[in-house]
Amino acid sequence: MLDAAVRQHRSLEHLEHRPWPIPARGWIVGQTWEELLFAHWRVPTDVVREHVPAGLEIDEFDGSAWLGLTPFRVAGLRGRGLLPLPYLSSFLELNVRTYVTRDSKPGIWFFSLDASSRVAVEAARRTYKLPYFHARMSATKRGEWVEYDCSRLTESGRVFSGRYRPNGAVFHAEPGSLEWFLTERYCLYASDGGRLARAEIHHELWPLQPAEAEVDLTSISQLDLPGEPLVHFSRRQDVVIWPLEPLA
């Protein structure tokens, strides 16, 4: 746990890849994300537009919006200046997301975030106004494969089931590439009582790998996801997050 805290702090030693400077005020939350799958589908922009507030512009790549499902494990969750707490700092999470921009800051809009920790769900809902849900979740390692299942407790039928593994060498996305568009995002957007807000994020460049995935159930998403996804894997990413701030 101490190693995770040190890595999170040291991520701030590498800022040259960022599209804008980090905030002057201090960050408040550190996290480490492990065994993460990026599964992305090309989705018509007008379909996504119906589910995103009007104050945000839908970000497109190659003429389309993109929707992602990202299952992973959170580890080393802590407040700034604190060490991770045993039993509370690690849990499973899966988010459903798309990509938006406001004030020349491309970021992430979350349709939903499911977590295996009820405490984390309640804290994130209060602190970051994000649509978190408590879910029954499991992630089992079988060799290099991660077998991942998620079932939302409050909404029957909202499930994800699949397995994935890395299938190639680690690389960093090239600026301007689709991989960069899908992963190198340094803020999130949320709605706080109908008013838009933004939280800044920092991490080093994503250590991506080509992946192999078998995705069986995706009804965790409120949008239909036709066809096979584009998939990438990342072993670990250390992250720090700033407070949510309302937008003018």
N, C-alpha and C positions, 0 to 999 in steps of 0.2 A: 504493500500500500504506500509506503514511503517512496518507493521508486516511481510510482504513478504521479505522486505529488511533485516530485522533482522534475519529471519529464514535462508535466503540464506547465510548470513555471519556465522551464528552459525553452519551450516553444516560442517564447517572446524574444529569444535571441535571434530569430530568423524571420525577418519582416520584408525582405526584398521582393518576395513574390506577391505581396498583397496589392490589390488594385487601389486601395486608399489607406491612409495611416490609421493606426489603432487609436481609439479614443484617449483623451487626456486623463479622464477619470479612471479609477481602478476597476478591474474585472471583479466579479463576485462569486463565480462558480467555476470549478474545475471538474472535468470528466475525462475518462479514457474509454474509447469505443473499441471493442474487440470482435474479431471474426465477422466482419460486416460484409453483407451482400448489397451491391447496388443492382437492382433489377428495374429496367426502364422500358416504358412503352411510348411509342409515338401516338399522340392523341390530338384530334382536331382542336384547334384553338377555341372555336366557338363553344365546344362542349365544356372545356375548362372554364371559359369566361363566366358561365352561369353559376359557378361555385366559388368565385373569387371576388372580393369587394371591388367596387368600381374605382377606388382610389389607387389600385395597383395595376400596373401594366403587365400583361402576360408576356413572359420572355419566350421567344421562339428561337429554334435552331433549325435551319433548312426548311423554313416555312411551317413548322409545326410546334405545338406545345409538347411537353414531355411530362409523363407522370411516373414517379418512382416509388417502389416499395423497398424499404431498407431494414431488414432484420439484423440485430446485433446484440452484443452484451455490453452493458454499461459497467465499468469498474472504476474504482478510485473517485467516486463522487464525493465532493467536499466543498465547503465554503472557503473563501480565500483566507489564508492564515491558519487553517485547521487541517488536521489529518483526516483521511476517510474513516468513517465509523464502521466497525465490524457489523456485518449482517444488514446494514442499511445502505452501504455504498456500492453494492453490486446487484444487478438485476437484469432481466431481459427486456428489450424494447424493440418495437417495430413501428416505423412511421410510414405514412402515405403522404406524398409531397408533390408539389409542382414548383415551377420556377417563375419568379416575378421580378419586377424592378420598380423602383421609386426613387426620384432624385438622383438618378445615375448610379444607384447602388443595387446591383442585382442580388437577389437573395432567395429565400425559401419560404413558400407558403405551405403550411401543413394542413391537410384535410383531417388527419387524425394521427394520434400517437397512442399506442397500446403499450402498457408496461406491466410486469409481473409484481411490482411493488405498489401496494395501496398507498403507502406513505409518500413515495415518489410522485404518484399520480396527483394526490391532493396538494403537495407542495408546488408542483409545476403549474397546476391550474391556477393557484393563487398568485404565484410569483410572475409567471410568464403568460398567463391568460391563454394557454394553448389547450386544444381539445384532446386532453389525455383521458384514457379509459383504462380501467383495471381489467386484466385479462389472465386467463390460464395459459401459461406458456412453457415450452420446453425447448432446449437446444442440446442435442446429443452428438458428441464427436465419435465418428466411426472411421478411423484412419484420418484422411484429409477431409472427408465429407462432414458437413454440419447438417444434421437433420433437425429442422426447425418447425415448430407448430405453435399457433396462436389462436385462441378462441376468446372473444370478448365476452365478459361475464354479464354485461347489462344489455346486450343486443344479440339475441339468438341468430345464428347464421353468419355473423361477421367473423370470418375465419381466414387463416393463412396456413398453408401446409406446403412444404417443399424441402429440398435438400440442395446443397451447393458445396463447391470446393474450388480452390485456386487451380488454374490450368495454364501456367506460364510464368515468365519472369516478371519481377517487380519493375514498374516504370512510373514516371511522372508524366502527367498529361501536358501536352504542348498548348500554350496559349492560343486561343482561337479554335481549338479542336472540339469535337463533340464531348470527349471525356472531360475536358476543362469546363465546358458549359455545365455539365451534369454534376460535377463534384466540387469545384473550387468556388465555393460560396461563403461569404464572410459576414452574413447577417441573416436574421430571420424576421418575418413579419407576423403580427398577431392583431387581433381585434379586441380592444379593451372597452367593453360597454358600447360597441359600435364605433369607437374611435380607433384609427389605425395607430400601431406602435411598432417600434423596431428595436431589436437587440443585436448588438454587434458580437461577432464570434471571431476567434483566432485559432488557427492551427497551422502546422507546417504543410507543405505540399502533400497531397494524398499519395501514399505508397500503394499504387494500384497494381492488380494482376488480372490478366484475362481469367475468366471463370467458366465453369460448367455448372449448370443448374437444371433441376427438374422441379418446376413449380406446378403443383397440382391444384391448389385452391387459392383464389385471390379475392374472395368476397369481402375481405376486410376493407377493400376499396369501395367507395360509393360510386365510382365511375367504372364502366365496363373496360376490360383490358383484353382486347382481341390479339391473337397471335402470340408468337414467342418473344420474350423480352431480350433486350441487350443487357448483358450481365458483366459485372466486374466484382472483384473481391479485394478487400483490404484487411490485413492482419491486425493492425492497430493504429489508432490515431489519438493523440492527446490534444485536448481542447480547453480553452478558457472562454467564458461567456460574460458579457457585460449586462448591466440592468436593462430592463425594458424601458424605453422612453417614448412618450407620445409624439406623433408627427404633427407638424403644423397643418 
